[in-house]
Amino acid sequence: MQNPFSRYPGRFIVIGKDADAYVALYGATGRSPASLARKFVRHDNEIFMTAADDTVSKEKNPELFEYPALRVLENGLVIANGTQIGHIASIENRDAKKQLSYALSEEAYEPDEFHTPRITGLMVETGQGIDAALHIARLAPDGIDRSSWNISLESGKGFFISTYRGEDARPAPSFSGDPISVPLAYGSAHNAAQSIFDSFTPPAGEPDYRVGVIAAYLSPGKEPEIAIVNRIRN
């Protein structure tokens, strides 16, 4: 994956299609000790961002650090960077954008010093195929900007959103504008997760902000192929 941002995108989501497989990717980077002391763990059809030690428990808002990140449902999947995923316990076989917009109509950015956006992706099996959408809730000059986008699922292409713009700055500037087109040509969930994780390898002598990457590949009539790469592997 050609990383559209440099160094520190925070959390990011990509929705798209790789050959014949429908793809959802989720990745996390962190700078604080609590952010870095986490890893992805799979339980059945869900993947959780979890604490790797007791560092997170000492934070003021530990719920911002631990949450379900990906949930595979009977007719699709949802992927998110926080507790807003709880608003989507089930999905209907219809327009993904409308469902996200309705479910997250009162969602706000995170209550932290950076006003971190909440980002969410949805893929739904309909009678006509797969429908997909992305959503962001972020700070705006007049309050909260809740934007959602229909995602065109063309082979070899994905669409990327993130919480931050990628600059290693404080405060971290929020993602702005529309989803960014990125190529998808990995061939498998394992290759995608590992390649994207490796793409965030820091320059020599620079801090490593990587936390982990999830890749879910969905093919009609087959079990989802899911891969996880964590910096903390134990």
C-alpha positions in Angstrom: 0.0 0.0 0.0 1.3 3.4 -0.9 0.8 5.2 2.4 -1.1 8.4 1.6 0.2 10.0 4.8 3.5 10.1 6.5 4.4 8.9 10.0 1.3 9.3 12.2 -2.2 8.8 10.7 -3.6 7.7 14.1 -6.2 5.1 13.2 -7.1 4.5 9.6 -9.7 2.5 7.5 -9.6 1.3 3.9 -12.6 -0.1 2.2 -12.3 -1.5 -1.4 -11.7 -4.5 -3.6 -8.6 -6.6 -4.3 -9.2 -8.7 -7.4 -12.5 -10.5 -6.6 -12.3 -10.0 -2.8 -14.0 -7.2 -1.0 -11.6 -5.7 1.5 -11.8 -3.9 4.8 -8.5 -2.8 6.4 -8.0 -1.2 9.8 -4.7 0.1 11.2 -3.5 1.9 14.3 -0.5 4.0 15.2 0.2 5.5 18.6 2.6 7.9 20.3 1.7 7.7 24.1 2.8 4.7 26.2 -0.9 3.7 26.6 -1.5 3.8 22.8 1.5 1.7 22.1 0.8 -0.8 24.8 -2.1 -2.4 22.8 -2.7 -5.1 20.3 -5.5 -6.6 18.3 -7.1 -9.9 19.5 -9.7 -12.0 17.7 -12.6 -13.6 19.4 -14.8 -15.6 17.0 -16.2 -13.0 14.5 -14.9 -9.9 16.3 -11.5 -8.3 16.6 -10.8 -6.1 19.7 -8.2 -3.5 20.4 -7.0 -4.6 23.8 -4.4 -3.6 26.4 -1.2 -5.6 26.4 -0.4 -4.6 30.0 -1.7 -2.4 32.8 -0.6 0.9 31.1 -4.0 1.5 29.6 -5.9 1.0 32.9 -4.1 4.1 34.3 -5.5 6.4 31.7 -8.4 8.8 32.4 -10.6 7.4 29.6 -9.5 3.8 29.1 -12.6 3.2 26.9 -10.8 5.3 24.2 -8.0 2.7 24.1 -9.9 -0.6 24.2 -12.9 -1.3 21.9 -14.2 -3.7 19.3 -12.5 -2.7 16.0 -14.1 -5.2 13.6 -17.3 -7.2 13.7 -18.2 -9.7 11.0 -22.0 -10.0 10.7 -24.1 -12.5 8.8 -24.6 -10.2 5.9 -21.5 -8.0 6.0 -19.0 -6.3 8.4 -18.5 -3.1 10.3 -15.1 -1.6 11.2 -14.4 1.4 13.5 -12.0 3.1 15.8 -14.1 3.2 18.9 -17.3 2.5 20.8 -19.5 3.8 18.0 -19.3 0.3 16.6 -21.8 -0.6 19.2 -24.5 1.3 17.3 -24.3 -1.2 14.5 -25.2 -4.5 16.1 -27.0 -5.6 13.0 -27.3 -4.4 9.4 -30.0 -4.6 6.7 -29.5 -5.7 3.1 -29.7 -2.1 1.8 -27.8 1.1 1.2 -24.7 1.2 3.5 -24.3 4.9 3.5 -27.9 5.5 4.7 -27.4 2.9 7.4 -24.2 4.5 8.7 -25.6 8.0 8.6 -28.7 7.0 10.6 -26.8 4.8 13.1 -24.2 7.6 13.7 -26.4 10.6 13.4 -25.6 11.7 17.0 -22.0 10.5 17.1 -19.3 13.0 18.1 -15.5 13.1 18.0 -13.6 11.6 20.9 -13.4 13.6 24.2 -9.6 13.9 24.2 -7.2 16.8 23.8 -7.0 16.3 20.0 -10.7 16.0 19.3 -9.9 12.8 17.6 -12.4 11.9 14.8 -14.4 8.7 15.0 -14.2 6.8 11.8 -16.4 3.9 10.7 -16.7 1.6 7.6 -19.5 -0.7 6.6 -19.9 -3.4 3.9 -23.3 -4.9 3.3 -24.4 -7.8 1.1 -27.5 -6.8 -0.9 -29.4 -8.6 -3.6 -27.3 -6.8 -6.1 -23.9 -7.5 -4.6 -21.8 -5.6 -1.9 -22.6 -2.0 -0.9 -20.0 -0.1 1.1 -19.6 3.2 2.9 -17.3 5.3 5.1 -18.3 7.7 7.8 -16.4 10.3 10.0 -17.5 12.4 12.9 -15.0 15.3 13.4 -14.7 18.8 14.8 -15.9 21.6 12.6 -15.9 25.4 13.0 -19.6 25.3 13.7 -19.7 22.1 15.8 -19.5 18.6 14.5 -19.0 17.5 10.9 -20.6 14.1 10.2 -19.7 13.1 6.7 -20.4 9.8 4.9 -19.5 8.5 1.5 -20.7 5.7 -0.8 -17.6 3.7 -1.8 -17.3 2.4 -5.3 -16.0 -1.1 -5.2 -13.7 -1.4 -8.3 -11.1 -4.2 -8.5 -7.7 -3.0 -7.4 -8.9 0.2 -5.6 -9.6 1.2 -2.0 -10.6 4.4 -0.2 -8.7 5.6 2.8 -9.7 7.7 5.8 -7.9 8.3 9.0 -8.2 10.1 12.3 -5.2 12.4 11.6 -3.5 13.9 8.6 -0.2 12.2 9.2 2.0 14.9 10.5 3.8 14.1 13.7 2.6 17.3 15.4 0.9 18.3 18.6 -1.9 18.8 18.5 -2.4 16.2 15.7 -4.4 17.8 12.9 -7.6 15.9 12.0 -8.2 14.2 8.7 -9.8 16.7 6.3 -11.6 16.3 3.0 -12.8 13.2 1.3 -11.5 9.6 1.3 -8.3 9.1 -0.6 -8.0 6.5 -3.4 -5.3 3.9 -2.8 -4.3 0.8 -4.7 -5.3 -2.7 -3.5 -3.3 -5.5 -5.1 -2.1 -7.8 -2.3 -3.8 -11.0 -3.2 -4.6 -12.1 0.4 -5.5 -10.7 3.8 -2.2 -11.9 5.2 -0.2 -10.1 2.5 -2.2 -7.0 2.9 -1.9 -6.8 6.7 1.9 -7.5 6.6 2.6 -5.1 3.7 0.7 -2.2 5.2 2.3 -2.8 8.7 5.7 -2.8 7.0 4.9 0.4 5.1 4.9 2.3 8.4 8.4 1.1 9.4 10.1 4.3 10.7 13.3 5.7 9.4 16.4 4.7 11.2 16.6 6.4 14.6 13.0 7.5 14.6 10.3 6.2 17.0 8.1 3.3 16.0 4.5 4.4 16.1 3.0 1.1 14.8 0.4 -0.7 16.9 -1.1 -3.1 14.4 -3.1 -3.8 11.2 -6.2 -5.9 10.5 -7.2 -7.1 7.0 -10.5 -8.8 6.2 -11.1 -10.2 2.7 -14.7 -11.2 1.9 -15.6 -13.4 -1.1 -19.2 -14.4 -1.7 -20.0 -17.9 -0.5 -16.8 -18.3 1.5 -15.7 -17.7 5.1 -14.0 -14.3 5.5 -10.2 -14.4 5.4 -8.9 -12.3 8.3 -5.3 -11.5 9.2 -3.8 -9.5 12.1 -0.3 -8.2 12.5 0.6 -6.7 15.8 3.8 -4.9 17.0 3.4 -6.6 20.4 3.2 -10.3 19.5 3.0 -12.0 22.9 
